[in-house]
């Protein structure tokens, strides 16, 4: 069973991660733990000095932080919830992902957050957590209403798709909710354009598109047999060759889905750091919470 680890951002007046975690807990029975990271110690070396030489100063920092948490929880209508809060000290993304990695079944619940100008390049705490977390990350936004009536599991055809669908299956069972497996087929192009074969290019484009759709349907059928036999599941294919974030976001705008589950498979290295992966793009564009499953 999953345990929801709610990252408390005291500057986020909406309290979306906490509100979503509470409702999901009601719907599924998932346990919850609130986690707040104190950032007053700028470096790991400074933290070690405080721990070894000035423990009383560290105690004061933690007590001050607990007071801030207590007041914010009261504003959110969570009186007495400070007993559920775990305090950690350091860089939020690093501390949250490290802690989640130690909790069996841990799922980080974070807010989408507002992006200040410096974060356009460096990324928010949530962006960094998505890139590094060994555990799934649920990016919450908006106000929870009723239980999701349907889950979208957006997958590619990489080896990671199986892991995404297994998590989707577990959540669908817990929520008693059907799944739509959504996939954007991508054709395997040859060098028709470079070879300058003129009138044959259009024929090859249609041929490749048909092959991509048939291949995707066959592979997704196998995945459904592996992960969807005990859950109501359907498969939906987008237009062949569409840009996945656009196709997924457009489908979510229909209002049929209450939760998106996807993986971190996508661009890597510098491309991913600067441009963001498909998952990071969706966490900023999706009108519903996004549960991101990390690759192995």
C-alpha positions as CSV (number, residue, x, y, z in Angstrom):
1,X,0.0,0.0,0.0
2,X,1.2,3.5,-0.8
3,X,2.1,6.1,1.8
4,X,1.6,9.7,0.8
5,X,4.5,11.9,1.9
6,X,3.2,15.5,1.7
7,X,5.9,18.1,1.1
8,X,4.7,21.2,3.0
9,X,5.6,24.5,1.3
10,X,4.6,27.2,3.7
11,X,4.7,29.8,1.0
12,X,2.0,28.0,-1.0
13,X,-1.2,29.5,0.4
14,X,-3.3,27.0,-1.6
15,X,-2.2,24.0,0.4
16,X,-3.0,21.9,-2.7
17,X,-0.7,18.9,-1.8
18,X,-2.1,18.5,1.6
19,X,-5.7,18.9,0.5
20,X,-5.2,16.3,-2.3
21,X,-3.4,13.9,0.1
22,X,-6.3,14.1,2.6
23,X,-8.9,13.3,0.0
24,X,-6.9,10.5,-1.6
25,X,-6.4,9.1,1.8
26,X,-10.2,9.1,2.3
27,X,-10.8,7.4,-1.0
28,X,-8.1,4.8,-0.8
29,X,-7.0,4.3,2.8
30,X,-3.4,5.3,1.9
31,X,-1.5,6.5,5.0
32,X,-0.1,10.1,5.1
33,X,2.9,11.8,6.6
34,X,3.6,15.5,6.4
35,X,7.2,16.6,5.7
36,X,8.7,20.1,5.9
37,X,12.3,20.9,4.9
38,X,14.0,23.8,6.7
39,X,16.3,25.7,4.4
40,X,18.0,28.0,6.9
41,X,21.2,26.0,6.7
42,X,22.6,26.8,3.2
43,X,25.2,24.0,2.9
44,X,25.7,20.4,4.1
45,X,29.0,21.5,5.7
46,X,27.1,24.2,7.7
47,X,24.6,21.7,8.8
48,X,27.3,19.3,10.0
49,X,28.9,22.2,12.0
50,X,25.6,23.0,13.7
51,X,25.0,19.4,14.6
52,X,28.4,18.8,16.0
53,X,29.3,22.2,17.6
54,X,26.1,24.1,18.0
55,X,23.2,21.6,18.6
56,X,21.3,24.1,20.6
57,X,21.2,26.5,17.6
58,X,19.9,23.7,15.4
59,X,17.2,22.9,18.0
60,X,16.1,26.6,17.9
61,X,15.9,26.5,14.1
62,X,13.7,23.4,14.2
63,X,11.5,24.7,17.0
64,X,11.0,28.0,15.0
65,X,10.1,25.9,11.9
66,X,7.7,23.8,13.9
67,X,5.9,26.9,15.1
68,X,5.6,28.2,11.5
69,X,4.2,24.8,10.4
70,X,1.7,24.8,13.3
71,X,0.4,28.2,12.3
72,X,0.1,27.4,8.6
73,X,-1.7,24.1,9.4
74,X,-4.2,26.1,11.4
75,X,-4.8,28.4,8.5
76,X,-5.4,25.3,6.3
77,X,-7.9,24.0,8.9
78,X,-5.5,21.2,10.1
79,X,-5.5,21.8,13.8
80,X,-3.4,19.3,15.7
81,X,-1.8,17.9,12.5
82,X,1.7,19.1,13.6
83,X,2.0,15.8,15.3
84,X,2.2,14.2,11.8
85,X,5.0,16.5,10.6
86,X,8.5,15.3,10.0
87,X,11.1,18.1,9.9
88,X,14.3,17.8,7.9
89,X,17.0,20.4,7.2
90,X,18.7,21.0,3.9
91,X,17.8,21.5,0.2
92,X,14.1,20.6,-0.2
93,X,14.3,18.6,-3.4
94,X,17.3,16.6,-2.1
95,X,15.8,16.0,1.4
96,X,12.3,15.1,0.2
97,X,13.5,12.6,-2.5
98,X,16.0,11.0,-0.1
99,X,13.4,10.6,2.6
100,X,10.8,9.2,0.1
101,X,13.4,6.6,-1.0
102,X,13.6,5.2,2.5
103,X,9.8,4.8,2.9
104,X,8.3,1.6,1.6
105,X,5.6,2.5,-0.9
106,X,6.4,6.2,-0.5
107,X,4.8,8.7,-2.9
108,X,5.9,12.3,-2.8
109,X,3.0,14.8,-3.0
110,X,4.1,18.2,-4.1
111,X,2.6,21.4,-5.5
112,X,3.1,22.6,-9.1
113,X,4.2,26.0,-7.6
114,X,4.8,29.3,-9.1
115,X,7.8,29.7,-11.4
116,X,9.9,32.7,-10.6
117,X,12.3,34.0,-13.2
118,X,15.4,32.1,-11.9
119,X,13.4,28.9,-11.8
120,X,12.8,29.1,-15.6
121,X,16.3,27.7,-15.9
122,X,17.0,26.0,-12.6
123,X,13.5,24.6,-12.0
124,X,11.3,24.5,-9.0
125,X,11.7,22.1,-6.1
126,X,9.1,19.9,-7.9
127,X,11.0,20.0,-11.2
128,X,14.2,18.9,-9.4
129,X,12.3,16.2,-7.5
130,X,10.8,14.8,-10.8
131,X,14.3,14.5,-12.2
132,X,15.9,12.8,-9.2
133,X,13.2,11.0,-7.1
134,X,13.5,7.2,-6.8
135,X,9.8,7.2,-5.8
136,X,6.7,8.3,-7.6
137,X,5.8,12.0,-7.4
138,X,2.2,13.3,-7.4
139,X,2.1,16.9,-8.5
140,X,-1.2,18.3,-7.1
141,X,-3.0,21.3,-8.3
142,X,-6.4,22.9,-7.8
143,X,-9.1,21.9,-5.3
144,X,-10.1,18.2,-5.0
145,X,-13.8,17.6,-5.6
146,X,-15.1,14.1,-6.2
147,X,-13.1,10.9,-6.6
148,X,-11.6,10.7,-10.1
149,X,-14.0,9.0,-12.4
150,X,-11.3,7.8,-14.8
151,X,-7.5,7.6,-14.8
152,X,-5.4,8.3,-17.9
153,X,-2.2,6.3,-18.1
154,X,0.0,8.0,-20.7
155,X,2.7,5.7,-21.9
156,X,5.3,5.3,-24.6
157,X,6.5,1.9,-25.8
158,X,9.7,1.9,-23.8
159,X,10.6,-0.7,-21.2
160,X,9.3,1.7,-18.6
161,X,5.7,1.5,-19.8
162,X,5.2,-1.7,-17.9
163,X,6.1,0.0,-14.6
164,X,3.8,2.9,-15.3
165,X,0.9,0.6,-16.0
166,X,1.5,-1.4,-12.9
167,X,1.3,1.7,-10.8
168,X,-1.8,2.8,-12.7
169,X,-3.3,-0.6,-12.0
170,X,-2.6,-0.3,-8.2
171,X,-4.2,3.2,-8.0
172,X,-7.2,2.1,-10.1
173,X,-7.8,-0.7,-7.8
174,X,-7.5,1.5,-4.7
175,X,-9.8,4.2,-6.3
176,X,-12.1,1.7,-7.9
177,X,-11.7,3.6,-11.1
178,X,-11.2,2.6,-14.8
179,X,-8.1,3.3,-16.8
180,X,-7.6,4.7,-20.3
181,X,-4.2,3.8,-21.6
182,X,-3.3,6.7,-23.9
183,X,-0.5,6.5,-26.4
184,X,0.9,8.7,-29.2
185,X,2.3,6.4,-32.0
186,X,5.5,7.5,-33.6
187,X,6.4,6.3,-37.1
188,X,9.9,4.8,-37.8
189,X,10.9,7.0,-40.8
190,X,13.4,6.0,-43.4
191,X,15.5,8.6,-45.3
192,X,12.8,9.2,-47.9
193,X,13.1,13.0,-47.6
194,X,16.9,12.9,-47.8
195,X,16.8,10.6,-50.8
196,X,14.6,13.0,-52.7
197,X,12.1,10.3,-53.9
198,X,9.5,12.9,-54.7
199,X,6.0,11.4,-55.2
200,X,6.9,8.3,-53.2
201,X,7.4,10.3,-50.0
202,X,3.7,10.8,-49.3
203,X,3.0,7.1,-49.9
204,X,5.8,6.2,-47.4
205,X,4.4,8.6,-44.8
206,X,1.0,7.0,-44.9
207,X,2.6,3.5,-44.8
208,X,4.8,4.4,-41.8
209,X,1.8,5.8,-40.0
210,X,-0.3,2.7,-40.5
211,X,2.6,0.5,-39.4
212,X,3.1,2.7,-36.2
213,X,-0.6,2.4,-35.3
214,X,-0.7,-1.3,-35.8
215,X,2.6,-1.9,-33.9
216,X,1.4,0.3,-31.0
217,X,-2.0,-1.5,-30.8
218,X,-0.3,-4.9,-30.7
219,X,2.2,-3.9,-28.0
220,X,-0.4,-2.2,-25.9
221,X,-2.7,-5.2,-26.1
222,X,0.1,-7.3,-24.6
223,X,0.5,-4.7,-21.8
224,X,-3.2,-4.7,-21.0
225,X,-3.1,-8.5,-20.6
226,X,-0.1,-8.2,-18.3
227,X,-1.5,-5.3,-16.1
228,X,-5.1,-4.7,-16.8
229,X,-7.0,-8.0,-16.4
230,X,-8.4,-7.1,-13.0
231,X,-9.2,-3.4,-13.8
232,X,-11.6,-1.9,-16.4
233,X,-9.2,-0.8,-19.1
234,X,-9.4,0.7,-22.6
235,X,-6.7,1.7,-25.0
236,X,-6.8,5.0,-26.9
237,X,-4.3,6.0,-29.7
238,X,-3.7,9.6,-30.6
239,X,-2.9,10.9,-34.1
240,X,0.3,9.3,-35.4
241,X,3.3,11.5,-35.1
242,X,1.7,14.1,-32.8
243,X,3.8,15.9,-30.2
244,X,3.0,13.8,-27.0
245,X,2.6,16.7,-24.5
246,X,0.2,18.5,-26.8
247,X,-1.8,15.4,-27.6
248,X,-2.0,14.4,-23.9
249,X,-2.9,17.9,-22.7
250,X,-5.6,18.3,-25.3
251,X,-7.2,14.9,-24.3
252,X,-7.1,15.9,-20.6
253,X,-9.0,19.1,-21.5
254,X,-12.0,17.0,-22.2
255,X,-12.7,16.8,-18.5
256,X,-13.1,13.0,-18.6
257,X,-10.1,12.3,-16.4
258,X,-9.4,13.1,-12.8
259,X,-5.8,11.8,-12.6
260,X,-2.9,11.4,-15.1
261,X,-0.2,8.8,-14.5
262,X,2.9,8.9,-16.7
263,X,6.6,8.2,-16.6
264,X,9.8,10.2,-16.7
265,X,11.1,8.5,-19.9
266,X,12.0,11.2,-22.4
267,X,14.8,13.5,-23.2
268,X,18.0,13.2,-21.2
269,X,21.1,15.1,-20.3
270,X,21.3,18.8,-21.2
271,X,18.1,18.6,-23.3
272,X,16.1,17.4,-20.3
273,X,17.7,19.9,-17.9
274,X,17.0,22.9,-20.1
275,X,13.9,22.0,-22.0
276,X,12.2,19.6,-19.5
277,X,10.9,16.1,-20.1
278,X,7.4,15.2,-21.4
279,X,6.4,14.6,-17.7
280,X,7.7,18.0,-16.6
281,X,5.8,19.7,-19.4
282,X,2.6,17.9,-18.4
283,X,2.9,18.8,-14.7
284,X,2.7,22.4,-15.8
285,X,-0.1,22.0,-18.3
286,X,-2.4,19.3,-16.9
287,X,-5.7,20.5,-15.3
288,X,-5.6,17.4,-13.0
289,X,-3.0,16.0,-10.7
290,X,-0.1,14.1,-12.3
291,X,1.5,11.0,-10.8
292,X,5.0,10.7,-12.3
293,X,6.6,7.2,-12.1
294,X,10.4,7.3,-12.2
295,X,12.3,5.0,-14.6
296,X,14.5,2.3,-13.3
